[in-house]
Amino acid sequence: MHHQLNEKKTQEDWKCERQSGKKPSVADPTPDSECFRCGKLGHHQVRCPNDPICYKCKNPGHMAVNCPENKKLKLRMFGFSAKG
């Protein structure tokens, strides 16, 4: 007798996983996978051991939302120059 497996998860399945503390698995990265946090190859941002790299100025140690370049831009918009 041939039975088809139902591949959709039921609410009960999700409830059991949440209660057991089971986390979704992260696929193993390939050697050419680029990390969205540091820009280096071979790992995903979830397991990144490096400092973040800013996408705006490309410097390490902060993310674009906290980039010092943002402050310079705001000062220029109001007619001030940011000399350092």
C-alpha positions in Angstrom: 0.0 0.0 0.0 1.4 3.4 -1.0 1.0 6.4 1.3 1.7 10.0 0.4 3.5 12.1 2.9 2.0 15.5 3.7 5.0 17.8 3.5 3.1 20.8 4.9 3.7 21.5 8.5 0.6 21.7 10.7 0.1 24.2 13.4 0.7 21.4 15.9 4.2 20.7 14.3 5.2 24.4 14.6 3.9 24.5 18.2 6.0 21.4 19.1 9.1 23.0 17.5 8.7 26.3 19.4 8.1 24.5 22.7 11.2 22.3 22.2 13.4 25.3 21.6 14.4 23.9 18.2 15.8 26.6 16.0 15.6 26.6 12.2 18.9 25.3 10.8 21.2 27.6 8.8 22.5 26.0 5.7 26.3 25.5 5.7 27.8 28.3 3.6 29.8 27.5 0.5 33.4 28.8 0.2 32.2 31.6 -2.1 29.3 32.7 0.2 29.7 36.4 1.1 28.8 37.5 4.6 26.5 40.5 4.6 28.0 41.8 7.9 31.7 41.9 7.1 31.9 41.2 3.4 34.3 38.3 3.7 33.8 34.9 2.1 33.0 31.5 3.6 30.4 32.2 6.3 27.0 33.8 6.9 26.3 36.9 9.0 24.6 34.8 11.6 27.9 33.2 12.5 30.2 36.1 11.6 33.2 36.4 14.0 34.4 39.7 12.5 33.6 43.3 13.1 30.9 44.7 10.8 31.9 46.7 7.7 30.0 49.8 6.8 28.4 49.7 3.4 28.6 53.5 3.1 32.3 54.2 3.9 33.7 50.7 3.8 35.4 51.1 7.2 35.2 48.4 9.9 33.5 48.8 13.3 30.1 50.2 12.5 27.1 49.7 10.3 25.9 52.3 7.7 23.1 53.5 9.9 25.7 54.6 12.5 28.3 55.9 9.9 30.2 59.1 10.8 29.7 60.1 7.2 26.0 60.6 7.9 26.9 63.4 10.4 29.1 65.1 7.9 26.3 65.0 5.3 23.8 66.5 7.7 26.2 69.4 8.5 26.8 70.1 4.8 23.0 70.3 4.2 22.8 73.1 6.8 25.7 75.1 5.4 28.3 74.0 7.9 31.6 72.4 6.8 33.0 69.5 8.8 36.7 69.9 9.0 38.7 67.4 11.0 
